[in-house]
Amino acid sequence: MRVAQVTAAHGPIEVVERPIPDPGPGKVRVKVEACGLCHSDVITKESLFPGIVYPRIPGHEVAGVVDALGEGVENWKVGQRVGIGWIGGHCTVCQPCRRGKFAVCERAQIPGIVYDGGYQEYMVTSAQGLASIPDALSFEEAAPLLCAGITTFNALRHSGAMPGDVVAIQGLGGLGHLGIQYANKMGFETVAIGRGEDKKDFVQKLGAHHYIDTNAQNPAEALQKLGGATTILATAPDSKSMSPLVAGLGVDGTLVVVGVGPGNIEVSPMQIVGARRSVNGWPSGTATDSEDAMRLAALSGIRPMIETFPLAEAAAAYERMVSGNARFRVVLKMN
């Protein structure tokens, strides 16, 4: 089979041939049809996580079909459409796992980092990490929902916001363009926050009821004119741009951070004490969370905007993704 691997820390992405692997006990072999590229793939490329063993195949937005079952695997069958996201398996024994918080497992099995991910034609993974893909979604559409989709969906549904509440999405990129769609379909009064008046028509087509152009308006003041936000989902990896948003929260409002960038978010005690505001973060989620995110997408027409590349052009696809110029997610197609 063909794989696109990072041969060494800081090394190039190279397409090579490897033997097709067999699944061991509790494992499943997936014939990969599509794999999304995420900025977190930089972790593998640049060795930003301790203990990465090279060569390593990146990729944690994997969509395909079950090709073979290892010993002891139940509830899955050959030919079933499945996806694998950031949490490709959990240890079951750490303290978070013992409390059922598998998404924050201390030994999470992250595809493309802890074991070989989806930039390959066949992938072996734990059955724990499999999510069923609805028939209404193509493999290319499903792949980004297994990371960008589940992250925005999960953060919004756990934010405490209720239908009709003002919910703002900061950032209009790979995460943000999905966050706007999910917020609209969840029944929130959806506000998009970005830069430039030229984005107004675009975000309204995605489902935003309001657009705040930070080049022309103070975003916090604009949110307060709408009554204050119950939730602001910060998706752009720019900590400096997140800090002013806290003042746009209403009473008991929450800034939920999913975009990770350099620097610190600055918040004064008075901003959060007087109106009982809070700042928190949200990671991805489990396989069942991925199923929920994809199910809502299939039912309501939520779709990622993607650019596709063949596996043979994985290096070019990575450069397109990391440049920030893709609209909005890059997906590798195996065939």
FENKA-V410484 format. One record per residue. N is the residue number from 0. OMEGA is omega in whole degrees, 0 to 359 (none if undefined). BURIAL is + if it has 9 or more other C-alpha atoms within 8 Angstrom, else -. Layout:
n=N omega=OMEGA burial=BURIAL
n=N omega=OMEGA burial=BURIAL
This chain:
n=0 omega=176 burial=+
n=1 omega=175 burial=+
n=2 omega=173 burial=+
n=3 omega=188 burial=+
n=4 omega=168 burial=+
n=5 omega=190 burial=+
n=6 omega=181 burial=+
n=7 omega=178 burial=+
n=8 omega=181 burial=+
n=9 omega=181 burial=-
n=10 omega=181 burial=+
n=11 omega=170 burial=+
n=12 omega=184 burial=+
n=13 omega=176 burial=+
n=14 omega=181 burial=+
n=15 omega=176 burial=-
n=16 omega=174 burial=-
n=17 omega=173 burial=-
n=18 omega=175 burial=-
n=19 omega=185 burial=-
n=20 omega=175 burial=-
n=21 omega=180 burial=-
n=22 omega=176 burial=+
n=23 omega=180 burial=-
n=24 omega=179 burial=-
n=25 omega=183 burial=+
n=26 omega=179 burial=+
n=27 omega=171 burial=+
n=28 omega=181 burial=+
n=29 omega=170 burial=+
n=30 omega=187 burial=+
n=31 omega=176 burial=+
n=32 omega=180 burial=+
n=33 omega=176 burial=+
n=34 omega=177 burial=+
n=35 omega=174 burial=+
n=36 omega=181 burial=+
n=37 omega=179 burial=+
n=38 omega=177 burial=-
n=39 omega=175 burial=-
n=40 omega=174 burial=+
n=41 omega=179 burial=+
n=42 omega=179 burial=+
n=43 omega=184 burial=+
n=44 omega=186 burial=+
n=45 omega=176 burial=+
n=46 omega=182 burial=+
n=47 omega=180 burial=-
n=48 omega=184 burial=-
n=49 omega=171 burial=-
n=50 omega=178 burial=-
n=51 omega=179 burial=+
n=52 omega=181 burial=-
n=53 omega=359 burial=-
n=54 omega=181 burial=-
n=55 omega=178 burial=+
n=56 omega=181 burial=+
n=57 omega=170 burial=+
n=58 omega=178 burial=+
n=59 omega=173 burial=+
n=60 omega=195 burial=+
n=61 omega=178 burial=+
n=62 omega=181 burial=+
n=63 omega=180 burial=+
n=64 omega=177 burial=+
n=65 omega=184 burial=+
n=66 omega=179 burial=+
n=67 omega=181 burial=+
n=68 omega=173 burial=+
n=69 omega=180 burial=+
n=70 omega=175 burial=-
n=71 omega=181 burial=-
n=72 omega=178 burial=+
n=73 omega=173 burial=-
n=74 omega=175 burial=-
n=75 omega=182 burial=-
n=76 omega=179 burial=-
n=77 omega=181 burial=+
n=78 omega=181 burial=-
n=79 omega=180 burial=+
n=80 omega=186 burial=+
n=81 omega=175 burial=+
n=82 omega=176 burial=+
n=83 omega=181 burial=+
n=84 omega=185 burial=+
n=85 omega=179 burial=+
n=86 omega=181 burial=+
n=87 omega=180 burial=+
n=88 omega=180 burial=+
n=89 omega=191 burial=+
n=90 omega=182 burial=+
n=91 omega=186 burial=-
n=92 omega=178 burial=-
n=93 omega=184 burial=+
n=94 omega=176 burial=-
n=95 omega=179 burial=+
n=96 omega=180 burial=+
n=97 omega=177 burial=+
n=98 omega=178 burial=-
n=99 omega=181 burial=-
n=100 omega=188 burial=+
n=101 omega=182 burial=+
n=102 omega=179 burial=+
n=103 omega=176 burial=+
n=104 omega=181 burial=+
n=105 omega=179 burial=-
n=106 omega=183 burial=-
n=107 omega=179 burial=+
n=108 omega=186 burial=+
n=109 omega=179 burial=+
n=110 omega=178 burial=+
n=111 omega=179 burial=+
n=112 omega=180 burial=+
n=113 omega=176 burial=+
n=114 omega=186 burial=+
n=115 omega=184 burial=+
n=116 omega=195 burial=+
n=117 omega=175 burial=+
n=118 omega=182 burial=+
n=119 omega=185 burial=+
n=120 omega=176 burial=+
n=121 omega=185 burial=+
n=122 omega=174 burial=+
n=123 omega=183 burial=+
n=124 omega=177 burial=+
n=125 omega=177 burial=+
n=126 omega=178 burial=+
n=127 omega=188 burial=-
n=128 omega=184 burial=+
n=129 omega=174 burial=+
n=130 omega=179 burial=+
n=131 omega=181 burial=+
n=132 omega=178 burial=+
n=133 omega=180 burial=+
n=134 omega=183 burial=-
n=135 omega=181 burial=-
n=136 omega=171 burial=+
n=137 omega=178 burial=-
n=138 omega=181 burial=+
n=139 omega=178 burial=+
n=140 omega=183 burial=+
n=141 omega=188 burial=+
n=142 omega=181 burial=+
n=143 omega=179 burial=+
n=144 omega=180 burial=+
n=145 omega=174 burial=+
n=146 omega=180 burial=+
n=147 omega=181 burial=+
n=148 omega=181 burial=+
n=149 omega=182 burial=+
n=150 omega=180 burial=+
n=151 omega=179 burial=+
n=152 omega=184 burial=+
n=153 omega=179 burial=+
n=154 omega=181 burial=+
n=155 omega=185 burial=+
n=156 omega=177 burial=-
n=157 omega=186 burial=-
n=158 omega=184 burial=+
n=159 omega=178 burial=-
n=160 omega=179 burial=+
n=161 omega=178 burial=-
n=162 omega=183 burial=-
n=163 omega=179 burial=-
n=164 omega=176 burial=+
n=165 omega=179 burial=+
n=166 omega=182 burial=+
n=167 omega=176 burial=+
n=168 omega=179 burial=+
n=169 omega=181 burial=+
n=170 omega=186 burial=+
n=171 omega=182 burial=+
n=172 omega=184 burial=+
n=173 omega=175 burial=+
n=174 omega=187 burial=+
n=175 omega=183 burial=+
n=176 omega=173 burial=+
n=177 omega=178 burial=+
n=178 omega=178 burial=+
n=179 omega=181 burial=+
n=180 omega=179 burial=+
n=181 omega=181 burial=+
n=182 omega=179 burial=+
n=183 omega=184 burial=+
n=184 omega=175 burial=-
n=185 omega=175 burial=-
n=186 omega=179 burial=+
n=187 omega=168 burial=+
n=188 omega=196 burial=+
n=189 omega=180 burial=+
n=190 omega=175 burial=+
n=191 omega=180 burial=+
n=192 omega=181 burial=+
n=193 omega=182 burial=+
n=194 omega=175 burial=-
n=195 omega=180 burial=+
n=196 omega=183 burial=-
n=197 omega=182 burial=-
n=198 omega=187 burial=+
n=199 omega=182 burial=+
n=200 omega=182 burial=-
n=201 omega=183 burial=-
n=202 omega=176 burial=+
n=203 omega=176 burial=+
n=204 omega=177 burial=-
n=205 omega=179 burial=+
n=206 omega=179 burial=+
n=207 omega=175 burial=+
n=208 omega=180 burial=+
n=209 omega=174 burial=-
n=210 omega=176 burial=+
n=211 omega=177 burial=+
n=212 omega=184 burial=+
n=213 omega=174 burial=+
n=214 omega=185 burial=-
n=215 omega=185 burial=-
n=216 omega=168 burial=+
n=217 omega=187 burial=-
n=218 omega=180 burial=+
n=219 omega=179 burial=+
n=220 omega=179 burial=+
n=221 omega=178 burial=+
n=222 omega=179 burial=+
n=223 omega=177 burial=+
n=224 omega=176 burial=-
n=225 omega=179 burial=-
n=226 omega=183 burial=-
n=227 omega=183 burial=+
n=228 omega=171 burial=+
n=229 omega=179 burial=+
n=230 omega=167 burial=+
n=231 omega=178 burial=+
n=232 omega=184 burial=+
n=233 omega=185 burial=+
n=234 omega=182 burial=+
n=235 omega=182 burial=+
n=236 omega=184 burial=-
n=237 omega=184 burial=+
n=238 omega=182 burial=+
n=239 omega=181 burial=+
n=240 omega=179 burial=-
n=241 omega=187 burial=+
n=242 omega=182 burial=+
n=243 omega=185 burial=+
n=244 omega=183 burial=+
n=245 omega=180 burial=+
n=246 omega=178 burial=-
n=247 omega=179 burial=+
n=248 omega=172 burial=+
n=249 omega=177 burial=+
n=250 omega=183 burial=+
n=251 omega=179 burial=+
n=252 omega=184 burial=+
n=253 omega=169 burial=+
n=254 omega=181 burial=+
n=255 omega=186 burial=+
n=256 omega=173 burial=+
n=257 omega=176 burial=+
n=258 omega=185 burial=+
n=259 omega=178 burial=+
n=260 omega=181 burial=-
n=261 omega=177 burial=-
n=262 omega=184 burial=-
n=263 omega=170 burial=-
n=264 omega=182 burial=-
n=265 omega=181 burial=-
n=266 omega=178 burial=-
n=267 omega=179 burial=-
n=268 omega=181 burial=-
n=269 omega=179 burial=-
n=270 omega=186 burial=+
n=271 omega=183 burial=+
n=272 omega=188 burial=-
n=273 omega=183 burial=-
n=274 omega=178 burial=+
n=275 omega=178 burial=+
n=276 omega=179 burial=+
n=277 omega=176 burial=+
n=278 omega=176 burial=-
n=279 omega=179 burial=-
n=280 omega=177 burial=-
n=281 omega=176 burial=+
n=282 omega=184 burial=+
n=283 omega=180 burial=+
n=284 omega=182 burial=+
n=285 omega=179 burial=+
n=286 omega=179 burial=+
n=287 omega=173 burial=-
n=288 omega=177 burial=+
n=289 omega=178 burial=+
n=290 omega=178 burial=+
n=291 omega=180 burial=-
n=292 omega=180 burial=+
n=293 omega=180 burial=+
n=294 omega=178 burial=+
n=295 omega=178 burial=+
n=296 omega=181 burial=+
n=297 omega=182 burial=+
n=298 omega=191 burial=-
n=299 omega=177 burial=-
n=300 omega=175 burial=-
n=301 omega=180 burial=+
n=302 omega=173 burial=-
n=303 omega=171 burial=+
n=304 omega=190 burial=-
n=305 omega=167 burial=+
n=306 omega=184 burial=+
n=307 omega=177 burial=-
n=308 omega=172 burial=+
n=309 omega=180 burial=+
n=310 omega=180 burial=+
n=311 omega=181 burial=-
n=312 omega=183 burial=-
n=313 omega=180 burial=+
n=314 omega=178 burial=+
n=315 omega=178 burial=-
n=316 omega=178 burial=+
n=317 omega=180 burial=+
n=318 omega=177 burial=-
n=319 omega=179 burial=+
n=320 omega=187 burial=+
n=321 omega=178 burial=+
n=322 omega=183 burial=-
n=323 omega=183 burial=-
n=324 omega=181 burial=-
n=325 omega=175 burial=+
n=326 omega=354 burial=+
n=327 omega=177 burial=+
n=328 omega=177 burial=+
n=329 omega=183 burial=+
n=330 omega=173 burial=+
n=331 omega=174 burial=+
n=332 omega=184 burial=+
n=333 omega=182 burial=+
n=334 omega=none burial=-
